Amino acid sequence: MNTETNPRPTVAKTGVEPVVRLRNAGLRFGERVLWSGLDLDIAPGEFLAVLGPNGSGKSSMVKTLLGLQPLTSGTVEICGKPVTRGSRLVGSIPQQQHFAPDTPLRARDLVALGIDGHKWGPRIFHKKLNRKVDELLERVGATSYADRPVGVLSGGEQQRLRAAQALSDDPRLLLCDEPLLSLDLHHQQAVSSLIHSEACDKGAAVVFITHEINPILQYVDRVLYLAGGRFHIGAPSEVMTSKVLSELYQSPIEVFESHGRIVVVGMPDAVTHQHPVEGE
Ligand SMILES: Nc1ncnc2c1ncn2[C@@H]1O[C@H](COP(=O)(O)OP(=O)(O)OP(=O)(O)O)[C@@H](O)[C@H]1O
């Protein structure tokens, strides 16, 4: 259910073929409706933040766009075609999980897997592969630890490699499922700036799930806020307001701005809005 008074299939730039097109999209599990009647176009170069409490359906939205979770109503298209599992048009940075210390992979091997790990038969000609890996490592600022085992790298260093892997095929759509989780403030900024410059600036659309909008506020074009089977879409200044969040949560919530940060007060107890951040 959309909480907007005048719902529209929001298209950021008219006349441009959207990367994602959802029409009357709905997802339910049994009696539980995560969302319904969702009309949304995401344009090339657009950065969409997806926010909402635990269990509101953010990851399910990403699974739908990956072709892993069929809609229960409506349609979804990527670049004008029905979603298919394993599409080369889509890159994904999954929720962070640390590699075990003894993982037998160097940083560069992980990135190389993004380039040719999905291909059958002989590997791409070695020199060409190495060149592309070096270029990607440089793009994400990981050249200095290219030959170190992934398991000994910090969370932020590992996350940069996941970003390199996701960007290796120059996807038209980059899906990021809480990529900042467990990163300190410095690495949150580095990873979000990297995603913006390497995806949006090159014309890809980004769908970025987060519990905390402040680290990415400067990059966000629009917010899709999911809560209690309802949703609201709009610019951060339209969505992150006391009125909209109180409607979504059906409970009084105060939103105010302080030193360029959005502060939300009065979230229902059962709702975790922020994950703890190292170094804060
Ligand atoms: N395949 C499934 N079958 C039944 N229920 C499911 C299935 N997948 C997800 N759900 C339920 O749908 C709800 C939304 O899950 P989802 O993982 O999308 O939430 P989320 O917003 O990403 O939550 P979080 O912030 O905790 O990661 C949850 O209650 C989950 O248990």
The ligand as an SDF file (V2000), in Angstrom:
LIG
                    3D

 31 33  0  0  0  0  0  0  0  0999 V2000
   10.8070  -17.6180    1.3220 N   0  0  0  0  0  0  0  0  0  0  0  0
   10.1330  -17.0840    2.3480 C   0  0  0  0  0  0  0  0  0  0  0  0
    9.0910  -17.7220    2.8970 N   0  0  0  0  0  0  0  0  0  0  0  0
    8.3910  -17.1890    3.9290 C   0  0  0  0  0  0  0  0  0  0  0  0
    8.6910  -16.0120    4.4840 N   0  0  0  0  0  0  0  0  0  0  0  0
    9.7460  -15.3280    4.0030 C   0  0  0  0  0  0  0  0  0  0  0  0
   10.5200  -15.8340    2.9090 C   0  0  0  0  0  0  0  0  0  0  0  0
   11.4990  -14.9410    2.6260 N   0  0  0  0  0  0  0  0  0  0  0  0
   11.3430  -13.9340    3.5150 C   0  0  0  0  0  0  0  0  0  0  0  0
   10.3000  -14.1610    4.3250 N   0  0  0  0  0  0  0  0  0  0  0  0
    9.8170  -13.2740    5.3900 C   0  0  0  0  0  0  0  0  0  0  0  0
    9.5400  -12.0120    4.8120 O   0  0  0  0  0  0  0  0  0  0  0  0
    9.8800  -10.9870    5.7200 C   0  0  0  0  0  0  0  0  0  0  0  0
   10.8000  -10.0020    5.0530 C   0  0  0  0  0  0  0  0  0  0  0  0
   12.0970  -10.5530    4.9470 O   0  0  0  0  0  0  0  0  0  0  0  0
   13.3220   -9.7180    4.3870 P   0  0  0  0  0  0  0  0  0  0  0  0
   14.5560  -10.5460    4.5790 O   0  0  0  0  0  0  0  0  0  0  0  0
   13.0050   -9.2590    3.0320 O   0  0  0  0  0  0  0  0  0  0  0  0
   13.3210   -8.4730    5.3980 O   0  0  0  0  0  0  0  0  0  0  0  0
   14.3580   -7.2560    5.5370 P   0  0  0  0  0  0  0  0  0  0  0  0
   13.5600   -6.0100    5.4550 O   0  0  0  0  0  0  0  0  0  0  0  0
   15.4870   -7.4100    4.5840 O   0  0  0  0  0  0  0  0  0  0  0  0
   14.8340   -7.4730    7.0480 O   0  0  0  0  0  0  0  0  0  0  0  0
   16.2450   -7.1640    7.7990 P   0  0  0  0  0  0  0  0  0  0  0  0
   16.3270   -5.6800    7.9730 O   0  0  0  0  0  0  0  0  0  0  0  0
   16.0510   -7.8660    9.1190 O   0  0  0  0  0  0  0  0  0  0  0  0
   17.3630   -7.7530    6.9800 O   0  0  0  0  0  0  0  0  0  0  0  0
   10.4910  -11.6530    6.9450 C   0  0  0  0  0  0  0  0  0  0  0  0
    9.5090  -11.7550    7.9480 O   0  0  0  0  0  0  0  0  0  0  0  0
   10.8760  -13.0240    6.4400 C   0  0  0  0  0  0  0  0  0  0  0  0
   10.8000  -13.9810    7.4670 O   0  0  0  0  0  0  0  0  0  0  0  0
  1  2  1  0
  2  3  1  0
  2  7  2  0
  3  4  2  0
  4  5  1  0
  5  6  2  0
  6  7  1  0
  6 10  1  0
  7  8  1  0
  8  9  2  0
  9 10  1  0
 10 11  1  0
 11 12  1  0
 11 30  1  0
 12 13  1  0
 13 14  1  0
 13 28  1  0
 14 15  1  0
 15 16  1  0
 16 17  2  0
 16 18  1  0
 16 19  1  0
 19 20  1  0
 20 21  2  0
 20 22  1  0
 20 23  1  0
 23 24  1  0
 24 25  2  0
 24 26  1  0
 24 27  1  0
 28 29  1  0
 28 30  1  0
 30 31  1  0
M  END
$$$$
